[in-house]
């Protein structure tokens, strides 16, 4: 656990588990006390306090002899319908920035597999019932160490021409465009997340550390979804900047973004 955080250990465990519950990770059952003790390297009393708080909030059910089960299974897909323009990032500038990051950092491919996508990804990518996707997990590094953990889902019809070897040497957007697909726009959400045990290990941080969480849905020029991305970034090595300007009449001026940029250390 992160001993520098001004939070009790049980509350750090509670926060991580609550996020995982909202992501639907425990649809097959919440890990037992012993497994959680090992995952977080904490005592049983710490785990029990965290689980008790989750149960009190109605997020889990604990029954003797039957274990602990999730009462909440909620994902947060990026909708593919007509959305407010303020939630859409045009790829003019952003695409170049993302590709530049890919060319200036190194990457380790953790896994590449052909699977049926989870329900939220299927919805976001507008996939047909039996359509497969390529799921790839990677860790990106700067010279200081790990920067981000990235998971991407790309329809198999697009990703069939590249795999682990290509993903280690080229940004995935370049690989997609090499297949003949023309990248159009992106829609993304940025929030915060706490690192669980697996992510903490890959990014060389303590469990419970704060991360920047990015969900990005990329479309082609025909406005068809072509990639769903979930990225977790170390805030000490990555920052997301927006240049803003005010537009509108004097009595109704609003801030709009002129450019998006991502800087890393």
KOLNU-667818 format. One record per residue: residue number from 0; x, y, z of N, C-alpha, C in turn; residue in one letter. Coordinates in nm, 3 decimals. Layout:
N
NUM  X  Y  Z  X  Y  Z  X  Y  Z  A
...
This chain:
265
0  0.083  -0.119  0.000  0.000  0.000  0.000  0.087  0.125  0.000  X
1  0.026  0.236  -0.039  0.098  0.363  -0.045  0.102  0.426  0.095  X
2  0.215  0.415  0.160  0.228  0.465  0.297  0.235  0.617  0.302  X
3  0.255  0.683  0.187  0.262  0.829  0.184  0.123  0.894  0.177  X
4  0.021  0.815  0.146  -0.114  0.871  0.137  -0.171  0.893  0.277  X
5  -0.236  1.007  0.300  -0.292  1.037  0.432  -0.425  0.966  0.453  X
6  -0.430  0.836  0.420  -0.551  0.757  0.435  -0.516  0.627  0.506  X
7  -0.604  0.576  0.594  -0.580  0.446  0.655  -0.571  0.338  0.548  X
8  -0.499  0.231  0.578  -0.482  0.125  0.479  -0.616  0.065  0.437  X
9  -0.705  0.045  0.533  -0.833  -0.017  0.498  -0.910  0.069  0.399  X
10  -0.895  0.202  0.410  -0.968  0.291  0.320  -0.907  0.289  0.181  X
11  -0.775  0.272  0.172  -0.712  0.258  0.042  -0.761  0.130  -0.026  X
12  -0.769  0.019  0.050  -0.820  -0.106  -0.005  -0.964  -0.088  -0.049  X
13  -1.043  -0.024  0.033  -1.184  0.002  0.001  -1.197  0.080  -0.129  X
14  -1.116  0.185  -0.148  -1.126  0.268  -0.267  -1.092  0.190  -0.393  X
15  -0.987  0.108  -0.387  -0.948  0.029  -0.504  -1.057  -0.072  -0.537  X
16  -1.109  -0.143  -0.435  -1.212  -0.243  -0.459  -1.340  -0.179  -0.511  X
17  -1.373  -0.060  -0.461  -1.493  0.008  -0.508  -1.483  0.042  -0.656  X
18  -1.365  0.088  -0.699  -1.347  0.117  -0.841  -1.361  -0.009  -0.924  X
19  -1.302  -0.120  -0.875  -1.311  -0.244  -0.951  -1.454  -0.295  -0.958  X
20  -1.531  -0.274  -0.854  -1.672  -0.313  -0.856  -1.748  -0.233  -0.961  X
21  -1.722  -0.104  -0.968  -1.788  -0.020  -1.067  -1.748  -0.059  -1.209  X
22  -1.628  -0.116  -1.224  -1.582  -0.159  -1.356  -1.634  -0.298  -1.392  X
23  -1.704  -0.363  -1.299  -1.758  -0.495  -1.326  -1.657  -0.607  -1.322  X
24  -1.545  -0.588  -1.251  -1.439  -0.690  -1.250  -1.473  -0.812  -1.166  X
25  -1.572  -0.801  -1.079  -1.601  -0.911  -0.987  -1.735  -0.976  -1.018  X
26  -1.769  -0.985  -1.146  -1.896  -1.047  -1.183  -1.899  -1.195  -1.147  X
27  -1.782  -1.258  -1.135  -1.774  -1.399  -1.099  -1.750  -1.419  -0.950  X
28  -1.751  -1.312  -0.874  -1.731  -1.322  -0.731  -1.613  -1.241  -0.683  X
29  -1.626  -1.182  -0.567  -1.518  -1.103  -0.508  -1.414  -1.198  -0.447  X
30  -1.285  -1.172  -0.463  -1.182  -1.259  -0.402  -1.202  -1.270  -0.252  X
31  -1.159  -1.383  -0.197  -1.171  -1.405  -0.054  -1.074  -1.321  0.026  X
32  -1.091  -1.324  0.157  -1.008  -1.241  0.245  -0.860  -1.273  0.230  X
33  -0.826  -1.402  0.221  -0.685  -1.439  0.210  -0.623  -1.385  0.082  X
34  -0.697  -1.397  -0.029  -0.646  -1.347  -0.157  -0.627  -1.196  -0.152  X
35  -0.720  -1.125  -0.089  -0.707  -0.979  -0.078  -0.593  -0.940  0.014  X
36  -0.572  -1.017  0.120  -0.458  -0.991  0.209  -0.327  -1.000  0.131  X
37  -0.316  -1.101  0.046  -0.194  -1.119  -0.033  -0.181  -1.012  -0.140  X
38  -0.293  -0.976  -0.202  -0.289  -0.876  -0.308  -0.243  -0.741  -0.257  X
39  -0.294  -0.700  -0.140  -0.264  -0.568  -0.088  -0.154  -0.568  0.019  X
40  -0.108  -0.687  0.056  -0.005  -0.699  0.160  -0.049  -0.631  0.290  X
41  -0.169  -0.667  0.335  -0.223  -0.610  0.457  -0.277  -0.721  0.546  X
42  -0.310  -0.685  0.670  -0.363  -0.782  0.765  -0.510  -0.811  0.739  X
43  -0.560  -0.921  0.796  -0.699  -0.961  0.776  -0.795  -0.854  0.828  X
44  -0.761  -0.790  0.942  -0.851  -0.689  0.998  -0.867  -0.572  0.901  X
45  -0.762  -0.540  0.825  -0.769  -0.432  0.727  -0.865  -0.468  0.614  X
46  -0.852  -0.591  0.564  -0.940  -0.637  0.457  -1.085  -0.639  0.505  X
47  -1.107  -0.688  0.627  -1.244  -0.697  0.678  -1.308  -0.560  0.694  X
48  -1.231  -0.461  0.736  -1.287  -0.327  0.749  -1.325  -0.270  0.612  X
49  -1.241  -0.297  0.512  -1.271  -0.250  0.378  -1.397  -0.316  0.324  X
50  -1.408  -0.448  0.342  -1.525  -0.521  0.294  -1.651  -0.479  0.370  X
51  -1.635  -0.453  0.499  -1.750  -0.409  0.579  -1.804  -0.276  0.527  X
52  -1.715  -0.186  0.486  -1.759  -0.057  0.435  -1.830  -0.074  0.301  X
53  -1.778  -0.163  0.216  -1.843  -0.190  0.088  -1.981  -0.251  0.109  X
54  -1.990  -0.342  0.207  -2.119  -0.405  0.237  -2.219  -0.303  0.291  X
55  -2.169  -0.213  0.376  -2.255  -0.110  0.434  -2.314  -0.019  0.327  X
56  -2.238  0.002  0.220  -2.285  0.088  0.111  -2.368  0.010  0.009  X
57  -2.389  -0.119  0.033  -2.471  -0.199  -0.056  -2.404  -0.240  -0.185  X
58  -2.270  -0.239  -0.186  -2.196  -0.274  -0.307  -2.164  -0.423  -0.313  X
59  -2.158  -0.490  -0.200  -2.130  -0.633  -0.196  -2.224  -0.699  -0.095  X
60  -2.235  -0.830  -0.108  -2.312  -0.910  -0.013  -2.220  -1.018  0.042  X
61  -2.212  -1.029  0.176  -2.126  -1.127  0.241  -2.215  -1.227  0.316  X
62  -2.208  -1.352  0.272  -2.290  -1.456  0.331  -2.201  -1.570  0.376  X
63  -2.211  -1.613  0.503  -2.130  -1.724  0.554  -2.150  -1.850  0.469  X
64  -2.038  -1.908  0.428  -2.042  -2.030  0.348  -2.062  -2.009  0.200  X
65  -2.098  -1.887  0.161  -2.123  -1.859  0.019  -2.028  -1.753  -0.037  X
66  -1.944  -1.697  0.049  -1.847  -1.600  0.003  -1.904  -1.461  -0.016  X
67  -1.831  -1.380  -0.089  -1.869  -1.241  -0.112  -1.901  -1.222  -0.259  X
68  -2.014  -1.159  -0.288  -2.050  -1.136  -0.427  -2.082  -0.988  -0.448  X
69  -2.058  -0.946  -0.571  -2.081  -0.806  -0.606  -2.229  -0.782  -0.630  X
70  -2.278  -0.671  -0.581  -2.416  -0.630  -0.607  -2.422  -0.521  -0.712  X
71  -2.304  -0.478  -0.756  -2.296  -0.370  -0.854  -2.203  -0.414  -0.965  X
72  -2.249  -0.409  -1.088  -2.167  -0.438  -1.205  -2.195  -0.332  -1.308  X
73  -2.112  -0.231  -1.308  -2.140  -0.112  -1.390  -2.017  -0.074  -1.469  X
74  -2.032  -0.065  -1.598  -1.921  -0.022  -1.683  -1.946  0.121  -1.727  X
75  -1.844  0.179  -1.788  -1.856  0.319  -1.829  -1.810  0.334  -1.973  X
76  -1.887  0.277  -2.067  -1.845  0.288  -2.206  -1.860  0.430  -2.257  X
77  -1.788  0.460  -2.362  -1.806  0.588  -2.429  -1.913  0.568  -2.534  X
78  -2.023  0.639  -2.523  -2.134  0.619  -2.615  -2.093  0.658  -2.755  X
79  -2.159  0.593  -2.853  -2.122  0.620  -2.991  -2.226  0.703  -3.064  X
80  -2.325  0.751  -2.993  -2.429  0.831  -3.056  -2.385  0.975  -3.073  X
81  -2.481  1.059  -3.108  -2.452  1.201  -3.122  -2.424  1.258  -2.985  X
82  -2.313  1.325  -2.967  -2.273  1.375  -2.836  -2.243  1.524  -2.843  X
83  -2.237  1.584  -2.726  -2.203  1.725  -2.714  -2.063  1.747  -2.772  X
84  -2.047  1.848  -2.853  -1.919  1.873  -2.919  -1.808  1.897  -2.819  X
85  -1.839  1.942  -2.699  -1.735  1.967  -2.600  -1.672  1.838  -2.552  X
86  -1.734  1.724  -2.578  -1.680  1.595  -2.537  -1.604  1.527  -2.649  X
87  -1.591  1.595  -2.764  -1.524  1.535  -2.878  -1.393  1.609  -2.904  X
88  -1.288  1.533  -2.921  -1.159  1.595  -2.952  -1.125  1.564  -3.097  X
89  -1.119  1.666  -3.179  -1.076  1.645  -3.316  -0.931  1.602  -3.316  X
90  -0.894  1.515  -3.410  -0.759  1.461  -3.408  -0.658  1.551  -3.475  X
91  -0.699  1.668  -3.520  -0.601  1.762  -3.571  -0.515  1.809  -3.454  X
92  -0.389  1.777  -3.456  -0.301  1.811  -3.344  -0.289  1.697  -3.246  X
93  -0.402  1.639  -3.204  -0.398  1.529  -3.109  -0.335  1.406  -3.169  X
94  -0.371  1.374  -3.294  -0.313  1.257  -3.359  -0.162  1.269  -3.369  X
95  -0.116  1.387  -3.412  0.028  1.406  -3.423  0.095  1.391  -3.287  X
96  0.027  1.442  -3.182  0.083  1.433  -3.048  0.094  1.290  -3.000  X
97  -0.010  1.211  -3.025  -0.010  1.071  -2.983  0.097  0.992  -3.057  X
98  0.108  1.016  -3.186  0.210  0.947  -3.264  0.349  0.989  -3.220  X
99  0.366  1.120  -3.192  0.495  1.168  -3.144  0.534  1.099  -3.014  X
100  0.438  1.083  -2.923  0.466  1.013  -2.799  0.511  0.870  -2.828  X
101  0.444  0.806  -2.922  0.480  0.669  -2.955  0.620  0.657  -3.011  X
102  0.662  0.758  -3.087  0.795  0.754  -3.147  0.906  0.793  -3.050  X
103  0.872  0.865  -2.945  0.973  0.914  -2.852  0.983  0.831  -2.725  X
104  0.903  0.727  -2.715  0.908  0.638  -2.599  0.924  0.495  -2.646  X
105  0.950  0.404  -2.552  0.958  0.263  -2.585  0.839  0.190  -2.527  X
106  0.811  0.072  -2.577  0.693  0.000  -2.533  0.725  -0.148  -2.511  X
107  0.661  -0.205  -2.411  0.668  -0.349  -2.386  0.529  -0.406  -2.404  X
108  0.515  -0.500  -2.495  0.386  -0.562  -2.520  0.365  -0.674  -2.418  X
109  0.259  -0.663  -2.340  0.231  -0.762  -2.237  0.151  -0.879  -2.294  X
110  0.055  -0.848  -2.381  -0.027  -0.955  -2.440  -0.100  -0.902  -2.562  X
111  -0.125  -0.992  -2.656  -0.208  -0.964  -2.772  -0.294  -1.088  -2.795  X
112  -0.425  -1.069  -2.801  -0.513  -1.185  -2.818  -0.636  -1.148  -2.900  X
113  -0.692  -1.250  -2.966  -0.817  -1.235  -3.042  -0.929  -1.287  -2.954  X
114  -1.024  -1.200  -2.921  -1.129  -1.238  -2.828  -1.262  -1.176  -2.870  X
115  -1.369  -1.221  -2.804  -1.496  -1.150  -2.811  -1.488  -1.038  -2.707  X
116  -1.517  -0.917  -2.748  -1.500  -0.801  -2.661  -1.603  -0.800  -2.549  X
117  -1.569  -0.738  -2.435  -1.668  -0.717  -2.329  -1.786  -0.635  -2.382  X
118  -1.895  -0.638  -2.310  -2.018  -0.575  -2.358  -2.002  -0.426  -2.384  X
119  -1.931  -0.355  -2.293  -1.918  -0.211  -2.313  -1.833  -0.178  -2.435  X
120  -1.730  -0.259  -2.461  -1.646  -0.236  -2.579  -1.723  -0.270  -2.706  X
121  -1.798  -0.379  -2.703  -1.882  -0.417  -2.816  -1.979  -0.304  -2.851  X
122  -2.037  -0.245  -2.749  -2.131  -0.135  -2.769  -2.060  -0.014  -2.829  X
123  -1.946  0.024  -2.773  -1.875  0.143  -2.819  -1.824  0.128  -2.962  X
124  -1.774  0.008  -2.997  -1.720  -0.015  -3.131  -1.827  -0.056  -3.231  X
125  -1.952  -0.067  -3.186  -2.063  -0.104  -3.273  -2.035  -0.236  -3.345  X
126  -1.989  -0.334  -3.268  -1.953  -0.463  -3.325  -2.075  -0.551  -3.345  X
127  -2.065  -0.639  -3.444  -2.168  -0.740  -3.463  -2.153  -0.848  -3.356  X
128  -2.255  -0.930  -3.341  -2.263  -1.026  -3.231  -2.140  -1.116  -3.222  X
129  -2.094  -1.173  -3.332  -1.984  -1.268  -3.329  -1.852  -1.209  -3.377  X
130  -1.844  -1.077  -3.389  -1.723  -1.013  -3.440  -1.613  -1.013  -3.334  X
131  -1.493  -1.053  -3.373  -1.379  -1.058  -3.283  -1.303  -0.927  -3.283  X
132  -1.228  -0.905  -3.176  -1.139  -0.789  -3.168  -0.999  -0.834  -3.130  X
133  -0.904  -0.749  -3.160  -0.769  -0.770  -3.108  -0.756  -0.688  -2.980  X
134  -0.730  -0.756  -2.870  -0.705  -0.688  -2.744  -0.555  -0.690  -2.718  X
135  -0.497  -0.572  -2.700  -0.353  -0.562  -2.676  -0.328  -0.482  -2.549  X
136  -0.238  -0.532  -2.466  -0.199  -0.462  -2.344  -0.051  -0.431  -2.351  X
137  -0.019  -0.305  -2.325  0.120  -0.260  -2.336  0.155  -0.166  -2.222  X
138  0.282  -0.160  -2.190  0.335  -0.060  -2.096  0.432  0.027  -2.173  X
139  0.412  0.157  -2.166  0.499  0.251  -2.236  0.598  0.313  -2.136  X
140  0.723  0.332  -2.182  0.831  0.378  -2.096  0.895  0.504  -2.150  X
141  0.937  0.591  -2.060  1.032  0.696  -2.092  1.167  0.652  -2.036  X
142  1.268  0.736  -2.049  1.399  0.699  -1.996  1.399  0.692  -1.844  X
143  1.300  0.756  -1.779  1.291  0.750  -1.633  1.223  0.624  -1.582  X
144  1.150  0.554  -1.670  1.080  0.434  -1.627  0.941  0.426  -1.686  X
145  0.855  0.339  -1.632  0.722  0.320  -1.689  0.637  0.446  -1.681  X
146  0.565  0.473  -1.788  0.481  0.591  -1.800  0.333  0.557  -1.794  X
147  0.293  0.453  -1.868  0.150  0.425  -1.881  0.124  0.277  -1.908  X
148  0.005  0.235  -1.871  -0.046  0.101  -1.904  -0.163  0.122  -1.999  X
149  -0.154  0.066  -2.120  -0.251  0.090  -2.224  -0.317  -0.041  -2.266  X
150  -0.449  -0.040  -2.273  -0.524  -0.153  -2.327  -0.605  -0.102  -2.445  X
151  -0.591  -0.169  -2.561  -0.665  -0.128  -2.680  -0.746  -0.246  -2.734  X
152  -0.862  -0.210  -2.789  -0.945  -0.307  -2.860  -0.966  -0.254  -3.000  X
153  -0.932  -0.334  -3.102  -0.947  -0.297  -3.243  -1.019  -0.411  -3.314  X
154  -1.121  -0.382  -3.395  -1.188  -0.489  -3.469  -1.088  -0.575  -3.545  X
155  -1.109  -0.707  -3.541  -1.016  -0.800  -3.605  -1.003  -0.773  -3.754  X
156  -1.108  -0.723  -3.815  -1.103  -0.693  -3.958  -0.999  -0.587  -3.990  X
157  -0.965  -0.503  -3.892  -0.863  -0.400  -3.910  -0.727  -0.447  -3.859  X
158  -0.726  -0.518  -3.746  -0.601  -0.551  -3.677  -0.539  -0.683  -3.722  X
159  -0.597  -0.750  -3.817  -0.545  -0.883  -3.856  -0.405  -0.876  -3.915  X
160  -0.365  -0.758  -3.963  -0.234  -0.745  -4.028  -0.120  -0.708  -3.936  X
161  -0.145  -0.688  -3.805  -0.034  -0.657  -3.715  -0.055  -0.725  -3.581  X
162  0.060  -0.748  -3.511  0.057  -0.818  -3.384  0.163  -0.764  -3.290  X
163  0.214  -0.850  -3.203  0.309  -0.807  -3.099  0.432  -0.739  -3.156  X
164  0.490  -0.799  -3.260  0.614  -0.746  -3.317  0.594  -0.604  -3.368  X
165  0.485  -0.582  -3.441  0.459  -0.449  -3.498  0.425  -0.349  -3.388  X
166  0.350  -0.393  -3.287  0.311  -0.303  -3.179  0.430  -0.259  -3.094  X
167  0.536  -0.337  -3.093  0.656  -0.299  -3.019  0.733  -0.188  -3.088  X
168  0.712  -0.169  -3.219  0.796  -0.077  -3.294  0.723  0.042  -3.354  X
169  0.589  0.037  -3.358  0.515  0.147  -3.417  0.392  0.181  -3.334  X
170  0.354  0.310  -3.327  0.228  0.347  -3.262  0.111  0.279  -3.331  X
171  0.011  0.238  -3.254  -0.099  0.162  -3.311  -0.179  0.242  -3.413  X
172  -0.186  0.375  -3.397  -0.259  0.455  -3.496  -0.190  0.453  -3.632  X
173  -0.057  0.449  -3.633  0.015  0.436  -3.760  -0.013  0.300  -3.822  X
174  -0.015  0.196  -3.740  -0.043  0.062  -3.791  -0.183  0.054  -3.850  X
175  -0.278  0.119  -3.784  -0.414  0.120  -3.835  -0.422  0.193  -3.969  X
176  -0.354  0.307  -3.979  -0.358  0.382  -4.104  -0.286  0.308  -4.216  X
177  -0.187  0.225  -4.183  -0.118  0.147  -4.285  -0.207  0.041  -4.346  X
178  -0.318  0.007  -4.277  -0.413  -0.089  -4.334  -0.507  -0.022  -4.435  X
179  -0.497  0.110  -4.449  -0.583  0.182  -4.541  -0.694  0.259  -4.473  X
180  -0.709  0.243  -4.342  -0.812  0.316  -4.267  -0.763  0.458  -4.242  X
181  -0.849  0.556  -4.266  -0.815  0.695  -4.242  -0.875  0.740  -4.108  X
182  -0.788  0.777  -4.014  -0.834  0.819  -3.882  -0.903  0.955  -3.892  X
183  -1.019  0.966  -3.827  -1.094  1.090  -3.834  -1.091  1.170  -3.706  X
184  -1.165  1.127  -3.605  -1.176  1.204  -3.481  -1.169  1.111  -3.362  X
185  -1.158  1.173  -3.244  -1.155  1.096  -3.120  -1.250  1.158  -3.020  X
186  -1.306  1.073  -2.936  -1.391  1.117  -2.827  -1.334  1.054  -2.700  X
187  -1.306  1.134  -2.598  -1.241  1.076  -2.481  -1.288  1.138  -2.351  X
188  -1.274  1.057  -2.247  -1.303  1.100  -2.111  -1.175  1.088  -2.030  X
189  -1.149  1.185  -1.944  -1.033  1.181  -1.856  -1.081  1.191  -1.712  X
190  -1.035  1.098  -1.630  -1.074  1.098  -1.489  -0.955  1.050  -1.406  X
191  -0.981  1.010  -1.284  -0.876  0.960  -1.196  -0.910  0.818  -1.153  X
192  -0.807  0.742  -1.118  -0.824  0.604  -1.076  -0.712  0.569  -0.980  X
193  -0.739  0.472  -0.892  -0.636  0.421  -0.802  -0.579  0.292  -0.856  X
194  -0.449  0.276  -0.843  -0.381  0.159  -0.898  -0.412  0.034  -0.817  X
195  -0.453  -0.074  -0.886  -0.468  -0.202  -0.818  -0.333  -0.275  -0.820  X
196  -0.329  -0.397  -0.771  -0.201  -0.466  -0.755  -0.133  -0.491  -0.889  X
197  -0.209  -0.530  -0.990  -0.150  -0.561  -1.120  -0.093  -0.437  -1.186  X
198  -0.171  -0.329  -1.190  -0.124  -0.205  -1.252  -0.007  -0.147  -1.174  X
199  -0.013  -0.154  -1.041  0.095  -0.102  -0.958  0.227  -0.170  -0.991  X
200  0.222  -0.300  -1.014  0.344  -0.374  -1.046  0.401  -0.330  -1.180  X
201  0.314  -0.313  -1.279  0.362  -0.275  -1.413  0.417  -0.132  -1.416  X
202  0.359  -0.043  -1.336  0.401  0.097  -1.340  0.499  0.133  -1.229  X
203  0.538  0.034  -1.150  0.639  0.054  -1.045  0.594  0.159  -0.944  X
204  0.471  0.143  -0.894  0.416  0.234  -0.794  0.347  0.151  -0.686  X
205  0.307  0.216  -0.579  0.238  0.147  -0.471  0.092  0.126  -0.505  X
206  0.034  0.016  -0.456  -0.109  -0.006  -0.470  -0.184  0.110  -0.404  X
207  -0.285  0.159  -0.472  -0.361  0.272  -0.421  -0.311  0.407  -0.468  X
208  -0.202  0.409  -0.546  -0.151  0.537  -0.598  -0.250  0.594  -0.701  X
209  -0.257  0.726  -0.707  -0.348  0.793  -0.800  -0.291  0.790  -0.942  X
210  -0.380  0.765  -1.039  -0.342  0.763  -1.180  -0.440  0.846  -1.260  X
211  -0.394  0.897  -1.374  -0.484  0.957  -1.471  -0.543  0.845  -1.556  X
212  -0.674  0.845  -1.568  -0.743  0.741  -1.644  -0.804  0.802  -1.768  X
213  -0.771  0.745  -1.885  -0.820  0.798  -2.012  -0.895  0.688  -2.087  X
214  -1.019  0.715  -2.123  -1.094  0.630  -2.216  -1.106  0.706  -2.347  X
215  -1.063  0.644  -2.456  -1.064  0.714  -2.584  -1.123  0.625  -2.691  X
216  -1.222  0.678  -2.763  -1.284  0.608  -2.875  -1.247  0.681  -3.002  X
217  -1.184  0.611  -3.096  -1.135  0.673  -3.219  -1.219  0.627  -3.337  X
218  -1.252  0.722  -3.424  -1.336  0.696  -3.541  -1.255  0.717  -3.669  X
219  -1.301  0.655  -3.778  -1.240  0.682  -3.907  -1.309  0.802  -3.972  X
220  -1.269  0.834  -4.094  -1.324  0.952  -4.161  -1.472  0.938  -4.194  X
221  -1.521  0.813  -4.194  -1.664  0.789  -4.218  -1.742  0.783  -4.087  X
222  -1.676  0.820  -3.977  -1.736  0.823  -3.844  -1.774  0.684  -3.793  X
223  -1.695  0.586  -3.831  -1.713  0.450  -3.781  -1.608  0.424  -3.673  X
224  -1.647  0.372  -3.555  -1.548  0.346  -3.449  -1.446  0.240  -3.493  X
225  -1.319  0.268  -3.468  -1.214  0.176  -3.511  -1.120  0.134  -3.397  X
226  -1.126  0.205  -3.284  -1.040  0.166  -3.172  -1.097  0.218  -3.041  X
227  -1.098  0.131  -2.940  -1.135  0.171  -2.803  -1.009  0.155  -2.718  X
228  -0.973  0.259  -2.645  -0.850  0.258  -2.566  -0.879  0.294  -2.421  X
229  -0.816  0.221  -2.332  -0.817  0.256  -2.190  -0.673  0.271  -2.145  X
230  -0.637  0.392  -2.101  -0.500  0.419  -2.059  -0.492  0.466  -1.916  X
231  -0.392  0.418  -1.844  -0.364  0.460  -1.707  -0.225  0.520  -1.705  X
232  -0.214  0.646  -1.661  -0.089  0.721  -1.670  -0.041  0.765  -1.532  X
233  0.089  0.755  -1.510  0.149  0.808  -1.388  0.148  0.961  -1.393  X
234  0.083  1.028  -1.299  0.075  1.174  -1.305  0.207  1.244  -1.281  X
235  0.305  1.174  -1.225  0.435  1.237  -1.205  0.519  1.235  -1.332  X
236  0.473  1.161  -1.434  0.549  1.154  -1.559  0.467  1.194  -1.680  X
237  0.343  1.232  -1.659  0.255  1.263  -1.771  0.162  1.377  -1.732  X
238  0.142  1.470  -1.822  0.046  1.577  -1.798  -0.029  1.606  -1.927  X
239  -0.153  1.641  -1.912  -0.241  1.666  -2.027  -0.277  1.814  -2.026  X
240  -0.244  1.883  -2.133  -0.263  2.028  -2.138  -0.362  2.066  -2.246  X
241  -0.439  2.171  -2.218  -0.533  2.226  -2.314  -0.511  2.376  -2.324  X
242  -0.506  2.428  -2.445  -0.500  2.571  -2.467  -0.642  2.621  -2.489  X
243  -0.684  2.718  -2.409  -0.822  2.764  -2.411  -0.832  2.908  -2.461  X
244  -0.943  2.938  -2.526  -0.971  3.075  -2.566  -1.119  3.103  -2.542  X
245  -1.153  3.229  -2.523  -1.292  3.266  -2.497  -1.358  3.312  -2.626  X
246  -1.479  3.261  -2.650  -1.552  3.300  -2.770  -1.695  3.336  -2.730  X
247  -1.763  3.403  -2.819  -1.903  3.439  -2.793  -1.917  3.587  -2.765  X
248  -2.041  3.629  -2.745  -2.069  3.769  -2.716  -2.026  3.802  -2.574  X
249  -2.022  3.929  -2.542  -1.973  3.975  -2.412  -2.050  3.912  -2.298  X
250  -2.181  3.898  -2.312  -2.262  3.845  -2.202  -2.273  3.693  -2.204  X
251  -2.208  3.627  -2.299  -2.219  3.481  -2.307  -2.089  3.418  -2.356  X
252  -1.979  3.468  -2.305  -1.850  3.412  -2.346  -1.827  3.277  -2.280  X
253  -1.771  3.183  -2.355  -1.740  3.050  -2.302  -1.598  3.013  -2.339  X
254  -1.542  2.921  -2.262  -1.408  2.872  -2.291  -1.417  2.754  -2.388  X
255  -1.336  2.755  -2.492  -1.328  2.642  -2.584  -1.181  2.606  -2.602  X
256  -1.155  2.480  -2.629  -1.017  2.435  -2.647  -0.973  2.452  -2.791  X
257  -0.855  2.505  -2.809  -0.800  2.523  -2.943  -0.706  2.409  -2.980  X
258  -0.643  2.349  -2.880  -0.545  2.245  -2.907  -0.533  2.155  -2.785  X
259  -0.503  2.030  -2.810  -0.480  1.935  -2.702  -0.337  1.885  -2.712  X
260  -0.270  1.874  -2.599  -0.133  1.824  -2.600  -0.108  1.735  -2.481  X
261  -0.016  1.642  -2.497  0.021  1.550  -2.390  0.171  1.556  -2.371  X
262  0.213  1.595  -2.254  0.356  1.604  -2.224  0.395  1.497  -2.124  X
263  0.513  1.442  -2.139  0.559  1.340  -2.048  0.704  1.366  -2.011  X
264  0.744  1.313  -1.898  0.877  1.343  -1.844  0.962  1.216  -1.839  X
